[in-house]
């Protein structure tokens, strides 16, 4: 099963969109650092471009934080009707 990040890259490629960008933010002291990601996608539909930014909740591990933001982006694309739950 593909990761949510791989799935998002595949959807962007299939739709001929730019690849998503990921930005990590850190917060907290070194021993209790939390990470949060922002995923940005340029959604191009019917001649117009919409910038979608999804912010994930802070997590103790970078990979978990990145996945949370990515799953939010996929959820949003699905509820806009751009993708279905099986894309």
N, CA, C and O atoms as a Maestro MAE file, in Angstrom:
{
 s_m_m2io_version
 :::
 2.0.0
}

f_m_ct {
 s_m_title
 :::
 protein
 m_atom[348] {
  # First column is atom index #
  i_m_mmod_type
  r_m_x_coord
  r_m_y_coord
  r_m_z_coord
  i_m_residue_number
  s_m_chain_name
  s_m_pdb_residue_name
  s_m_pdb_atom_name
  i_m_atomic_number
  :::
  1 25 0.843 -1.177 0.000 1 A "UNK " " N  " 7
  2 3 0.000 0.000 0.000 1 A "UNK " " CA " 6
  3 2 0.891 1.244 0.000 1 A "UNK " " C  " 6
  4 15 1.832 1.342 0.787 1 A "UNK " " O  " 8
  5 25 0.593 2.167 -0.867 2 A "UNK " " N  " 7
  6 3 1.395 3.386 -0.996 2 A "UNK " " CA " 6
  7 2 1.145 4.319 0.183 2 A "UNK " " C  " 6
  8 15 0.051 4.356 0.747 2 A "UNK " " O  " 8
  9 25 2.181 5.070 0.541 3 A "UNK " " N  " 7
  10 3 2.024 6.048 1.606 3 A "UNK " " CA " 6
  11 2 1.135 7.187 1.113 3 A "UNK " " C  " 6
  12 15 0.939 7.360 -0.090 3 A "UNK " " O  " 8
  13 25 0.604 7.954 2.051 4 A "UNK " " N  " 7
  14 3 -0.252 9.080 1.668 4 A "UNK " " CA " 6
  15 2 0.546 10.112 0.873 4 A "UNK " " C  " 6
  16 15 -0.003 10.762 -0.017 4 A "UNK " " O  " 8
  17 25 1.841 10.271 1.184 5 A "UNK " " N  " 7
  18 3 2.684 11.218 0.451 5 A "UNK " " CA " 6
  19 2 2.854 10.748 -0.995 5 A "UNK " " C  " 6
  20 15 2.736 11.547 -1.924 5 A "UNK " " O  " 8
  21 25 3.131 9.453 -1.189 6 A "UNK " " N  " 7
  22 3 3.267 8.901 -2.544 6 A "UNK " " CA " 6
  23 2 1.966 9.061 -3.311 6 A "UNK " " C  " 6
  24 15 1.971 9.413 -4.491 6 A "UNK " " O  " 8
  25 25 0.859 8.802 -2.642 7 A "UNK " " N  " 7
  26 3 -0.452 8.921 -3.278 7 A "UNK " " CA " 6
  27 2 -0.703 10.357 -3.740 7 A "UNK " " C  " 6
  28 15 -1.208 10.580 -4.840 7 A "UNK " " O  " 8
  29 25 -0.350 11.323 -2.899 8 A "UNK " " N  " 7
  30 3 -0.544 12.728 -3.259 8 A "UNK " " CA " 6
  31 2 0.321 13.104 -4.463 8 A "UNK " " C  " 6
  32 15 -0.140 13.807 -5.363 8 A "UNK " " O  " 8
  33 25 1.572 12.640 -4.485 9 A "UNK " " N  " 7
  34 3 2.442 12.891 -5.643 9 A "UNK " " CA " 6
  35 2 1.845 12.274 -6.906 9 A "UNK " " C  " 6
  36 15 1.861 12.898 -7.967 9 A "UNK " " O  " 8
  37 25 1.322 11.056 -6.798 10 A "UNK " " N  " 7
  38 3 0.723 10.373 -7.954 10 A "UNK " " CA " 6
  39 2 -0.501 11.132 -8.477 10 A "UNK " " C  " 6
  40 15 -0.683 11.266 -9.687 10 A "UNK " " O  " 8
  41 25 -1.330 11.622 -7.568 11 A "UNK " " N  " 7
  42 3 -2.527 12.372 -7.967 11 A "UNK " " CA " 6
  43 2 -2.114 13.657 -8.685 11 A "UNK " " C  " 6
  44 15 -2.670 13.995 -9.731 11 A "UNK " " O  " 8
  45 25 -1.147 14.364 -8.126 12 A "UNK " " N  " 7
  46 3 -0.685 15.607 -8.766 12 A "UNK " " CA " 6
  47 2 -0.129 15.327 -10.157 12 A "UNK " " C  " 6
  48 15 -0.390 16.085 -11.092 12 A "UNK " " O  " 8
  49 25 0.632 14.251 -10.301 13 A "UNK " " N  " 7
  50 3 1.198 13.905 -11.609 13 A "UNK " " CA " 6
  51 2 0.084 13.537 -12.599 13 A "UNK " " C  " 6
  52 15 0.113 13.956 -13.756 13 A "UNK " " O  " 8
  53 25 -0.891 12.757 -12.138 14 A "UNK " " N  " 7
  54 3 -1.988 12.332 -13.013 14 A "UNK " " CA " 6
  55 2 -2.837 13.519 -13.472 14 A "UNK " " C  " 6
  56 15 -3.365 13.516 -14.584 14 A "UNK " " O  " 8
  57 25 -2.966 14.532 -12.615 15 A "UNK " " N  " 7
  58 3 -3.770 15.715 -12.938 15 A "UNK " " CA " 6
  59 2 -2.948 16.790 -13.656 15 A "UNK " " C  " 6
  60 15 -3.478 17.839 -14.023 15 A "UNK " " O  " 8
  61 25 -1.648 16.524 -13.855 16 A "UNK " " N  " 7
  62 3 -0.724 17.471 -14.483 16 A "UNK " " CA " 6
  63 2 -0.574 18.748 -13.662 16 A "UNK " " C  " 6
  64 15 -0.454 19.843 -14.212 16 A "UNK " " O  " 8
  65 25 -0.582 18.591 -12.331 17 A "UNK " " N  " 7
  66 3 -0.341 19.699 -11.410 17 A "UNK " " CA " 6
  67 2 1.125 19.686 -11.021 17 A "UNK " " C  " 6
  68 15 1.817 18.685 -11.208 17 A "UNK " " O  " 8
  69 25 1.598 20.806 -10.476 18 A "UNK " " N  " 7
  70 3 2.944 20.840 -9.911 18 A "UNK " " CA " 6
  71 2 2.981 19.878 -8.723 18 A "UNK " " C  " 6
  72 15 1.955 19.663 -8.077 18 A "UNK " " O  " 8
  73 25 4.135 19.303 -8.428 19 A "UNK " " N  " 7
  74 3 4.231 18.429 -7.247 19 A "UNK " " CA " 6
  75 2 3.922 19.222 -5.976 19 A "UNK " " C  " 6
  76 15 4.161 20.429 -5.925 19 A "UNK " " O  " 8
  77 25 3.397 18.555 -4.959 20 A "UNK " " N  " 7
  78 3 3.125 19.259 -3.695 20 A "UNK " " CA " 6
  79 2 4.440 19.681 -3.042 20 A "UNK " " C  " 6
  80 15 5.480 19.058 -3.254 20 A "UNK " " O  " 8
  81 25 4.378 20.742 -2.251 21 A "UNK " " N  " 7
  82 3 5.560 21.146 -1.474 21 A "UNK " " CA " 6
  83 2 5.254 20.931 0.007 21 A "UNK " " C  " 6
  84 15 4.119 21.076 0.461 21 A "UNK " " O  " 8
  85 25 6.301 20.584 0.733 22 A "UNK " " N  " 7
  86 3 6.178 20.288 2.162 22 A "UNK " " CA " 6
  87 2 7.097 21.217 2.931 22 A "UNK " " C  " 6
  88 15 8.264 21.388 2.577 22 A "UNK " " O  " 8
  89 25 6.563 21.815 3.988 23 A "UNK " " N  " 7
  90 3 7.357 22.716 4.827 23 A "UNK " " CA " 6
  91 2 7.214 22.269 6.272 23 A "UNK " " C  " 6
  92 15 6.103 22.089 6.769 23 A "UNK " " O  " 8
  93 25 8.347 22.089 6.942 24 A "UNK " " N  " 7
  94 3 8.342 21.628 8.331 24 A "UNK " " CA " 6
  95 2 8.637 22.787 9.270 24 A "UNK " " C  " 6
  96 15 9.508 23.616 9.006 24 A "UNK " " O  " 8
  97 25 7.899 22.831 10.367 25 A "UNK " " N  " 7
  98 3 8.133 23.809 11.422 25 A "UNK " " CA " 6
  99 2 8.404 23.037 12.710 25 A "UNK " " C  " 6
  100 15 7.745 22.035 12.987 25 A "UNK " " O  " 8
  101 25 9.368 23.501 13.494 26 A "UNK " " N  " 7
  102 3 9.694 22.859 14.760 26 A "UNK " " CA " 6
  103 2 9.313 23.793 15.893 26 A "UNK " " C  " 6
  104 15 9.339 25.017 15.756 26 A "UNK " " O  " 8
  105 25 8.956 23.178 17.026 27 A "UNK " " N  " 7
  106 3 8.616 23.982 18.192 27 A "UNK " " CA " 6
  107 2 8.961 23.198 19.443 27 A "UNK " " C  " 6
  108 15 8.903 21.969 19.452 27 A "UNK " " O  " 8
  109 25 9.314 23.901 20.483 28 A "UNK " " N  " 7
  110 3 9.582 23.276 21.770 28 A "UNK " " CA " 6
  111 2 11.062 23.052 22.016 28 A "UNK " " C  " 6
  112 15 11.877 23.153 21.099 28 A "UNK " " O  " 8
  113 25 11.408 22.744 23.272 29 A "UNK " " N  " 7
  114 3 12.814 22.488 23.617 29 A "UNK " " CA " 6
  115 2 13.308 21.202 22.965 29 A "UNK " " C  " 6
  116 15 12.508 20.348 22.580 29 A "UNK " " O  " 8
  117 25 14.621 21.065 22.843 30 A "UNK " " N  " 7
  118 3 15.229 19.935 22.154 30 A "UNK " " CA " 6
  119 2 14.738 18.567 22.587 30 A "UNK " " C  " 6
  120 15 14.570 17.684 21.746 30 A "UNK " " O  " 8
  121 25 14.505 18.369 23.869 31 A "UNK " " N  " 7
  122 3 14.082 17.056 24.359 31 A "UNK " " CA " 6
  123 2 12.573 16.825 24.205 31 A "UNK " " C  " 6
  124 15 12.109 15.698 24.376 31 A "UNK " " O  " 8
  125 25 11.812 17.854 23.892 32 A "UNK " " N  " 7
  126 3 10.354 17.714 23.705 32 A "UNK " " CA " 6
  127 2 9.920 18.422 22.434 32 A "UNK " " C  " 6
  128 15 8.849 19.028 22.385 32 A "UNK " " O  " 8
  129 25 10.754 18.341 21.411 33 A "UNK " " N  " 7
  130 3 10.485 19.036 20.164 33 A "UNK " " CA " 6
  131 2 9.257 18.432 19.472 33 A "UNK " " C  " 6
  132 15 9.067 17.216 19.442 33 A "UNK " " O  " 8
  133 25 8.436 19.322 18.921 34 A "UNK " " N  " 7
  134 3 7.284 18.899 18.136 34 A "UNK " " CA " 6
  135 2 7.461 19.415 16.712 34 A "UNK " " C  " 6
  136 15 8.056 20.468 16.484 34 A "UNK " " O  " 8
  137 25 6.937 18.657 15.772 35 A "UNK " " N  " 7
  138 3 7.046 19.001 14.353 35 A "UNK " " CA " 6
  139 2 5.658 19.130 13.757 35 A "UNK " " C  " 6
  140 15 4.760 18.349 14.069 35 A "UNK " " O  " 8
  141 25 5.494 20.111 12.907 36 A "UNK " " N  " 7
  142 3 4.234 20.283 12.181 36 A "UNK " " CA " 6
  143 2 4.594 20.574 10.724 36 A "UNK " " C  " 6
  144 15 5.572 21.265 10.441 36 A "UNK " " O  " 8
  145 25 3.798 20.042 9.812 37 A "UNK " " N  " 7
  146 3 4.040 20.250 8.386 37 A "UNK " " CA " 6
  147 2 2.908 21.022 7.751 37 A "UNK " " C  " 6
  148 15 1.757 20.974 8.184 37 A "UNK " " O  " 8
  149 25 3.284 21.737 6.705 38 A "UNK " " N  " 7
  150 3 2.307 22.394 5.841 38 A "UNK " " CA " 6
  151 2 2.521 21.818 4.450 38 A "UNK " " C  " 6
  152 15 3.642 21.802 3.941 38 A "UNK " " O  " 8
  153 25 1.436 21.342 3.835 39 A "UNK " " N  " 7
  154 3 1.477 20.829 2.468 39 A "UNK " " CA " 6
  155 2 0.782 21.866 1.582 39 A "UNK " " C  " 6
  156 15 -0.332 22.300 1.874 39 A "UNK " " O  " 8
  157 25 1.451 22.254 0.502 40 A "UNK " " N  " 7
  158 3 0.882 23.223 -0.434 40 A "UNK " " CA " 6
  159 2 0.740 22.567 -1.802 40 A "UNK " " C  " 6
  160 15 1.676 21.951 -2.311 40 A "UNK " " O  " 8
  161 25 -0.449 22.710 -2.389 41 A "UNK " " N  " 7
  162 3 -0.739 22.141 -3.704 41 A "UNK " " CA " 6
  163 2 -1.387 23.221 -4.556 41 A "UNK " " C  " 6
  164 15 -2.271 23.944 -4.094 41 A "UNK " " O  " 8
  165 25 -0.945 23.325 -5.795 42 A "UNK " " N  " 7
  166 3 -1.597 24.206 -6.766 42 A "UNK " " CA " 6
  167 2 -2.635 23.375 -7.507 42 A "UNK " " C  " 6
  168 15 -2.294 22.599 -8.400 42 A "UNK " " O  " 8
  169 25 -3.891 23.539 -7.140 43 A "UNK " " N  " 7
  170 3 -4.989 22.793 -7.747 43 A "UNK " " CA " 6
  171 2 -5.450 23.564 -8.980 43 A "UNK " " C  " 6
  172 15 -5.888 24.710 -8.875 43 A "UNK " " O  " 8
  173 25 -5.349 22.935 -10.140 44 A "UNK " " N  " 7
  174 3 -5.723 23.587 -11.391 44 A "UNK " " CA " 6
  175 2 -6.977 22.916 -11.947 44 A "UNK " " C  " 6
  176 15 -6.964 21.747 -12.333 44 A "UNK " " O  " 8
  177 25 -8.058 23.693 -11.976 45 A "UNK " " N  " 7
  178 3 -9.337 23.187 -12.462 45 A "UNK " " CA " 6
  179 2 -9.977 24.205 -13.385 45 A "UNK " " C  " 6
  180 15 -10.067 25.387 -13.053 45 A "UNK " " O  " 8
  181 25 -10.411 23.753 -14.520 46 A "UNK " " N  " 7
  182 3 -11.179 24.574 -15.461 46 A "UNK " " CA " 6
  183 2 -10.547 25.945 -15.699 46 A "UNK " " C  " 6
  184 15 -11.237 26.964 -15.668 46 A "UNK " " O  " 8
  185 25 -9.241 25.968 -15.936 47 A "UNK " " N  " 7
  186 3 -8.561 27.206 -16.273 47 A "UNK " " CA " 6
  187 2 -8.201 28.103 -15.111 47 A "UNK " " C  " 6
  188 15 -7.628 29.170 -15.331 47 A "UNK " " O  " 8
  189 25 -8.509 27.721 -13.887 48 A "UNK " " N  " 7
  190 3 -8.126 28.541 -12.743 48 A "UNK " " CA " 6
  191 2 -7.259 27.732 -11.790 48 A "UNK " " C  " 6
  192 15 -7.311 26.502 -11.771 48 A "UNK " " O  " 8
  193 25 -6.466 28.440 -11.005 49 A "UNK " " N  " 7
  194 3 -5.574 27.797 -10.042 49 A "UNK " " CA " 6
  195 2 -5.969 28.214 -8.633 49 A "UNK " " C  " 6
  196 15 -6.159 29.396 -8.349 49 A "UNK " " O  " 8
  197 25 -6.089 27.230 -7.763 50 A "UNK " " N  " 7
  198 3 -6.362 27.467 -6.349 50 A "UNK " " CA " 6
  199 2 -5.194 26.906 -5.558 50 A "UNK " " C  " 6
  200 15 -4.750 25.786 -5.811 50 A "UNK " " O  " 8
  201 25 -4.699 27.670 -4.613 51 A "UNK " " N  " 7
  202 3 -3.621 27.207 -3.746 51 A "UNK " " CA " 6
  203 2 -4.252 26.565 -2.511 51 A "UNK " " C  " 6
  204 15 -4.967 27.220 -1.752 51 A "UNK " " O  " 8
  205 25 -3.977 25.282 -2.325 52 A "UNK " " N  " 7
  206 3 -4.479 24.539 -1.172 52 A "UNK " " CA " 6
  207 2 -3.336 24.375 -0.185 52 A "UNK " " C  " 6
  208 15 -2.293 23.816 -0.523 52 A "UNK " " O  " 8
  209 25 -3.530 24.863 1.042 53 A "UNK " " N  " 7
  210 3 -2.547 24.683 2.107 53 A "UNK " " CA " 6
  211 2 -3.199 23.893 3.229 53 A "UNK " " C  " 6
  212 15 -4.244 24.280 3.750 53 A "UNK " " O  " 8
  213 25 -2.576 22.791 3.591 54 A "UNK " " N  " 7
  214 3 -3.074 21.961 4.688 54 A "UNK " " CA " 6
  215 2 -2.010 21.893 5.769 54 A "UNK " " C  " 6
  216 15 -0.862 21.532 5.510 54 A "UNK " " O  " 8
  217 25 -2.403 22.240 6.965 55 A "UNK " " N  " 7
  218 3 -1.502 22.232 8.113 55 A "UNK " " CA " 6
  219 2 -1.836 21.024 8.983 55 A "UNK " " C  " 6
  220 15 -2.991 20.810 9.351 55 A "UNK " " O  " 8
  221 25 -0.823 20.246 9.301 56 A "UNK " " N  " 7
  222 3 -1.018 19.098 10.182 56 A "UNK " " CA " 6
  223 2 -0.817 19.486 11.630 56 A "UNK " " C  " 6
  224 15 -0.187 20.499 11.934 56 A "UNK " " O  " 8
  225 25 -1.356 18.674 12.518 57 A "UNK " " N  " 7
  226 3 -1.184 18.902 13.956 57 A "UNK " " CA " 6
  227 2 0.249 18.584 14.366 57 A "UNK " " C  " 6
  228 15 0.889 17.725 13.759 57 A "UNK " " O  " 8
  229 25 0.757 19.262 15.383 58 A "UNK " " N  " 7
  230 3 2.118 18.971 15.862 58 A "UNK " " CA " 6
  231 2 2.228 17.525 16.357 58 A "UNK " " C  " 6
  232 15 1.354 17.022 17.063 58 A "UNK " " O  " 8
  233 25 3.316 16.880 15.970 59 A "UNK " " N  " 7
  234 3 3.583 15.490 16.358 59 A "UNK " " CA " 6
  235 2 5.026 15.383 16.843 59 A "UNK " " C  " 6
  236 15 5.852 16.248 16.554 59 A "UNK " " O  " 8
  237 25 5.318 14.320 17.578 60 A "UNK " " N  " 7
  238 3 6.669 14.136 18.122 60 A "UNK " " CA " 6
  239 2 7.660 13.627 17.081 60 A "UNK " " C  " 6
  240 15 8.870 13.725 17.286 60 A "UNK " " O  " 8
  241 25 7.171 13.088 15.972 61 A "UNK " " N  " 7
  242 3 8.048 12.580 14.909 61 A "UNK " " CA " 6
  243 2 7.720 13.277 13.592 61 A "UNK " " C  " 6
  244 15 6.555 13.507 13.266 61 A "UNK " " O  " 8
  245 25 8.783 13.611 12.836 62 A "UNK " " N  " 7
  246 3 8.594 14.332 11.568 62 A "UNK " " CA " 6
  247 2 7.710 13.549 10.603 62 A "UNK " " C  " 6
  248 15 6.813 14.118 9.982 62 A "UNK " " O  " 8
  249 25 7.959 12.247 10.475 63 A "UNK " " N  " 7
  250 3 7.212 11.445 9.511 63 A "UNK " " CA " 6
  251 2 5.712 11.429 9.849 63 A "UNK " " C  " 6
  252 15 4.870 11.504 8.954 63 A "UNK " " O  " 8
  253 25 5.392 11.331 11.131 64 A "UNK " " N  " 7
  254 3 3.984 11.342 11.549 64 A "UNK " " CA " 6
  255 2 3.352 12.701 11.251 64 A "UNK " " C  " 6
  256 15 2.201 12.766 10.821 64 A "UNK " " O  " 8
  257 25 4.088 13.776 11.475 65 A "UNK " " N  " 7
  258 3 3.575 15.132 11.223 65 A "UNK " " CA " 6
  259 2 3.338 15.343 9.733 65 A "UNK " " C  " 6
  260 15 2.326 15.920 9.335 65 A "UNK " " O  " 8
  261 25 4.270 14.875 8.915 66 A "UNK " " N  " 7
  262 3 4.140 15.008 7.462 66 A "UNK " " CA " 6
  263 2 2.939 14.204 6.962 66 A "UNK " " C  " 6
  264 15 2.182 14.675 6.113 66 A "UNK " " O  " 8
  265 25 2.770 13.000 7.488 67 A "UNK " " N  " 7
  266 3 1.646 12.157 7.094 67 A "UNK " " CA " 6
  267 2 0.319 12.791 7.487 67 A "UNK " " C  " 6
  268 15 -0.641 12.731 6.718 67 A "UNK " " O  " 8
  269 25 0.247 13.392 8.662 68 A "UNK " " N  " 7
  270 3 -0.991 14.018 9.117 68 A "UNK " " CA " 6
  271 2 -1.409 15.148 8.180 68 A "UNK " " C  " 6
  272 15 -2.580 15.251 7.814 68 A "UNK " " O  " 8
  273 25 -0.460 15.993 7.793 69 A "UNK " " N  " 7
  274 3 -0.762 17.096 6.878 69 A "UNK " " CA " 6
  275 2 -1.167 16.565 5.506 69 A "UNK " " C  " 6
  276 15 -2.092 17.086 4.882 69 A "UNK " " O  " 8
  277 25 -0.476 15.529 5.041 70 A "UNK " " N  " 7
  278 3 -0.773 14.943 3.736 70 A "UNK " " CA " 6
  279 2 -2.160 14.315 3.710 70 A "UNK " " C  " 6
  280 15 -2.897 14.472 2.737 70 A "UNK " " O  " 8
  281 25 -2.513 13.613 4.766 71 A "UNK " " N  " 7
  282 3 -3.848 13.013 4.838 71 A "UNK " " CA " 6
  283 2 -4.925 14.091 4.851 71 A "UNK " " C  " 6
  284 15 -6.010 13.890 4.305 71 A "UNK " " O  " 8
  285 25 -4.636 15.225 5.464 72 A "UNK " " N  " 7
  286 3 -5.576 16.347 5.436 72 A "UNK " " CA " 6
  287 2 -5.783 16.869 4.027 72 A "UNK " " C  " 6
  288 15 -6.907 17.182 3.633 72 A "UNK " " O  " 8
  289 25 -4.700 16.963 3.267 73 A "UNK " " N  " 7
  290 3 -4.802 17.424 1.877 73 A "UNK " " CA " 6
  291 2 -5.616 16.438 1.042 73 A "UNK " " C  " 6
  292 15 -6.459 16.850 0.245 73 A "UNK " " O  " 8
  293 25 -5.370 15.138 1.221 74 A "UNK " " N  " 7
  294 3 -6.129 14.121 0.487 74 A "UNK " " CA " 6
  295 2 -7.604 14.168 0.854 74 A "UNK " " C  " 6
  296 15 -8.468 14.060 -0.017 74 A "UNK " " O  " 8
  297 25 -7.895 14.329 2.140 75 A "UNK " " N  " 7
  298 3 -9.286 14.415 2.598 75 A "UNK " " CA " 6
  299 2 -9.980 15.599 1.927 75 A "UNK " " C  " 6
  300 15 -11.108 15.481 1.448 75 A "UNK " " O  " 8
  301 25 -9.292 16.738 1.900 76 A "UNK " " N  " 7
  302 3 -9.880 17.936 1.319 76 A "UNK " " CA " 6
  303 2 -10.154 17.749 -0.174 76 A "UNK " " C  " 6
  304 15 -11.227 18.107 -0.660 76 A "UNK " " O  " 8
  305 25 -9.186 17.189 -0.898 77 A "UNK " " N  " 7
  306 3 -9.375 16.936 -2.330 77 A "UNK " " CA " 6
  307 2 -10.547 15.980 -2.571 77 A "UNK " " C  " 6
  308 15 -11.296 16.135 -3.535 77 A "UNK " " O  " 8
  309 25 -10.695 14.996 -1.691 78 A "UNK " " N  " 7
  310 3 -11.802 14.049 -1.833 78 A "UNK " " CA " 6
  311 2 -13.141 14.750 -1.581 78 A "UNK " " C  " 6
  312 15 -14.099 14.520 -2.319 78 A "UNK " " O  " 8
  313 25 -13.221 15.587 -0.567 79 A "UNK " " N  " 7
  314 3 -14.490 16.245 -0.254 79 A "UNK " " CA " 6
  315 2 -14.839 17.374 -1.227 79 A "UNK " " C  " 6
  316 15 -15.988 17.812 -1.284 79 A "UNK " " O  " 8
  317 25 -13.864 17.836 -1.978 80 A "UNK " " N  " 7
  318 3 -14.155 18.787 -3.047 80 A "UNK " " CA " 6
  319 2 -14.635 18.060 -4.299 80 A "UNK " " C  " 6
  320 15 -15.110 18.687 -5.245 80 A "UNK " " O  " 8
  321 25 -14.510 16.724 -4.298 81 A "UNK " " N  " 7
  322 3 -14.914 15.939 -5.457 81 A "UNK " " CA " 6
  323 2 -13.842 15.866 -6.529 81 A "UNK " " C  " 6
  324 15 -14.117 15.417 -7.642 81 A "UNK " " O  " 8
  325 25 -12.630 16.296 -6.221 82 A "UNK " " N  " 7
  326 3 -11.529 16.270 -7.187 82 A "UNK " " CA " 6
  327 2 -11.007 14.853 -7.348 82 A "UNK " " C  " 6
  328 15 -10.651 14.437 -8.451 82 A "UNK " " O  " 8
  329 25 -10.962 14.110 -6.247 83 A "UNK " " N  " 7
  330 3 -10.579 12.700 -6.278 83 A "UNK " " CA " 6
  331 2 -11.657 11.917 -5.564 83 A "UNK " " C  " 6
  332 15 -12.478 12.485 -4.844 83 A "UNK " " O  " 8
  333 25 -11.650 10.594 -5.769 84 A "UNK " " N  " 7
  334 3 -12.563 9.760 -4.982 84 A "UNK " " CA " 6
  335 2 -11.731 8.987 -3.971 84 A "UNK " " C  " 6
  336 15 -10.502 9.042 -4.012 84 A "UNK " " O  " 8
  337 25 -12.354 8.300 -3.104 85 A "UNK " " N  " 7
  338 3 -11.668 7.578 -2.043 85 A "UNK " " CA " 6
  339 2 -10.766 6.467 -2.533 85 A "UNK " " C  " 6
  340 15 -10.001 5.902 -1.751 85 A "UNK " " O  " 8
  341 25 -10.842 6.142 -3.816 86 A "UNK " " N  " 7
  342 3 -10.047 5.037 -4.368 86 A "UNK " " CA " 6
  343 2 -8.932 5.516 -5.275 86 A "UNK " " C  " 6
  344 15 -8.195 4.685 -5.805 86 A "UNK " " O  " 8
  345 25 -8.768 6.848 -5.484 87 A "UNK " " N  " 7
  346 3 -7.700 7.364 -6.361 87 A "UNK " " CA " 6
  347 2 -6.354 7.050 -5.760 87 A "UNK " " C  " 6
  348 15 -5.324 7.397 -6.338 87 A "UNK " " O  " 8
  :::
 }
 m_bond[347] {
  # First column is bond index #
  i_m_from
  i_m_to
  i_m_order
  :::
  1 1 2 1
  2 2 3 1
  3 3 4 2
  4 3 5 1
  5 5 6 1
  6 6 7 1
  7 7 8 2
  8 7 9 1
  9 9 10 1
  10 10 11 1
  11 11 12 2
  12 11 13 1
  13 13 14 1
  14 14 15 1
  15 15 16 2
  16 15 17 1
  17 17 18 1
  18 18 19 1
  19 19 20 2
  20 19 21 1
  21 21 22 1
  22 22 23 1
  23 23 24 2
  24 23 25 1
  25 25 26 1
  26 26 27 1
  27 27 28 2
  28 27 29 1
  29 29 30 1
  30 30 31 1
  31 31 32 2
  32 31 33 1
  33 33 34 1
  34 34 35 1
  35 35 36 2
  36 35 37 1
  37 37 38 1
  38 38 39 1
  39 39 40 2
  40 39 41 1
  41 41 42 1
  42 42 43 1
  43 43 44 2
  44 43 45 1
  45 45 46 1
  46 46 47 1
  47 47 48 2
  48 47 49 1
  49 49 50 1
  50 50 51 1
  51 51 52 2
  52 51 53 1
  53 53 54 1
  54 54 55 1
  55 55 56 2
  56 55 57 1
  57 57 58 1
  58 58 59 1
  59 59 60 2
  60 59 61 1
  61 61 62 1
  62 62 63 1
  63 63 64 2
  64 63 65 1
  65 65 66 1
  66 66 67 1
  67 67 68 2
  68 67 69 1
  69 69 70 1
  70 70 71 1
  71 71 72 2
  72 71 73 1
  73 73 74 1
  74 74 75 1
  75 75 76 2
  76 75 77 1
  77 77 78 1
  78 78 79 1
  79 79 80 2
  80 79 81 1
  81 81 82 1
  82 82 83 1
  83 83 84 2
  84 83 85 1
  85 85 86 1
  86 86 87 1
  87 87 88 2
  88 87 89 1
  89 89 90 1
  90 90 91 1
  91 91 92 2
  92 91 93 1
  93 93 94 1
  94 94 95 1
  95 95 96 2
  96 95 97 1
  97 97 98 1
  98 98 99 1
  99 99 100 2
  100 99 101 1
  101 101 102 1
  102 102 103 1
  103 103 104 2
  104 103 105 1
  105 105 106 1
  106 106 107 1
  107 107 108 2
  108 107 109 1
  109 109 110 1
  110 110 111 1
  111 111 112 2
  112 111 113 1
  113 113 114 1
  114 114 115 1
  115 115 116 2
  116 115 117 1
  117 117 118 1
  118 118 119 1
  119 119 120 2
  120 119 121 1
  121 121 122 1
  122 122 123 1
  123 123 124 2
  124 123 125 1
  125 125 126 1
  126 126 127 1
  127 127 128 2
  128 127 129 1
  129 129 130 1
  130 130 131 1
  131 131 132 2
  132 131 133 1
  133 133 134 1
  134 134 135 1
  135 135 136 2
  136 135 137 1
  137 137 138 1
  138 138 139 1
  139 139 140 2
  140 139 141 1
  141 141 142 1
  142 142 143 1
  143 143 144 2
  144 143 145 1
  145 145 146 1
  146 146 147 1
  147 147 148 2
  148 147 149 1
  149 149 150 1
  150 150 151 1
  151 151 152 2
  152 151 153 1
  153 153 154 1
  154 154 155 1
  155 155 156 2
  156 155 157 1
  157 157 158 1
  158 158 159 1
  159 159 160 2
  160 159 161 1
  161 161 162 1
  162 162 163 1
  163 163 164 2
  164 163 165 1
  165 165 166 1
  166 166 167 1
  167 167 168 2
  168 167 169 1
  169 169 170 1
  170 170 171 1
  171 171 172 2
  172 171 173 1
  173 173 174 1
  174 174 175 1
  175 175 176 2
  176 175 177 1
  177 177 178 1
  178 178 179 1
  179 179 180 2
  180 179 181 1
  181 181 182 1
  182 182 183 1
  183 183 184 2
  184 183 185 1
  185 185 186 1
  186 186 187 1
  187 187 188 2
  188 187 189 1
  189 189 190 1
  190 190 191 1
  191 191 192 2
  192 191 193 1
  193 193 194 1
  194 194 195 1
  195 195 196 2
  196 195 197 1
  197 197 198 1
  198 198 199 1
  199 199 200 2
  200 199 201 1
  201 201 202 1
  202 202 203 1
  203 203 204 2
  204 203 205 1
  205 205 206 1
  206 206 207 1
  207 207 208 2
  208 207 209 1
  209 209 210 1
  210 210 211 1
  211 211 212 2
  212 211 213 1
  213 213 214 1
  214 214 215 1
  215 215 216 2
  216 215 217 1
  217 217 218 1
  218 218 219 1
  219 219 220 2
  220 219 221 1
  221 221 222 1
  222 222 223 1
  223 223 224 2
  224 223 225 1
  225 225 226 1
  226 226 227 1
  227 227 228 2
  228 227 229 1
  229 229 230 1
  230 230 231 1
  231 231 232 2
  232 231 233 1
  233 233 234 1
  234 234 235 1
  235 235 236 2
  236 235 237 1
  237 237 238 1
  238 238 239 1
  239 239 240 2
  240 239 241 1
  241 241 242 1
  242 242 243 1
  243 243 244 2
  244 243 245 1
  245 245 246 1
  246 246 247 1
  247 247 248 2
  248 247 249 1
  249 249 250 1
  250 250 251 1
  251 251 252 2
  252 251 253 1
  253 253 254 1
  254 254 255 1
  255 255 256 2
  256 255 257 1
  257 257 258 1
  258 258 259 1
  259 259 260 2
  260 259 261 1
  261 261 262 1
  262 262 263 1
  263 263 264 2
  264 263 265 1
  265 265 266 1
  266 266 267 1
  267 267 268 2
  268 267 269 1
  269 269 270 1
  270 270 271 1
  271 271 272 2
  272 271 273 1
  273 273 274 1
  274 274 275 1
  275 275 276 2
  276 275 277 1
  277 277 278 1
  278 278 279 1
  279 279 280 2
  280 279 281 1
  281 281 282 1
  282 282 283 1
  283 283 284 2
  284 283 285 1
  285 285 286 1
  286 286 287 1
  287 287 288 2
  288 287 289 1
  289 289 290 1
  290 290 291 1
  291 291 292 2
  292 291 293 1
  293 293 294 1
  294 294 295 1
  295 295 296 2
  296 295 297 1
  297 297 298 1
  298 298 299 1
  299 299 300 2
  300 299 301 1
  301 301 302 1
  302 302 303 1
  303 303 304 2
  304 303 305 1
  305 305 306 1
  306 306 307 1
  307 307 308 2
  308 307 309 1
  309 309 310 1
  310 310 311 1
  311 311 312 2
  312 311 313 1
  313 313 314 1
  314 314 315 1
  315 315 316 2
  316 315 317 1
  317 317 318 1
  318 318 319 1
  319 319 320 2
  320 319 321 1
  321 321 322 1
  322 322 323 1
  323 323 324 2
  324 323 325 1
  325 325 326 1
  326 326 327 1
  327 327 328 2
  328 327 329 1
  329 329 330 1
  330 330 331 1
  331 331 332 2
  332 331 333 1
  333 333 334 1
  334 334 335 1
  335 335 336 2
  336 335 337 1
  337 337 338 1
  338 338 339 1
  339 339 340 2
  340 339 341 1
  341 341 342 1
  342 342 343 1
  343 343 344 2
  344 343 345 1
  345 345 346 1
  346 346 347 1
  347 347 348 2
  :::
 }
}
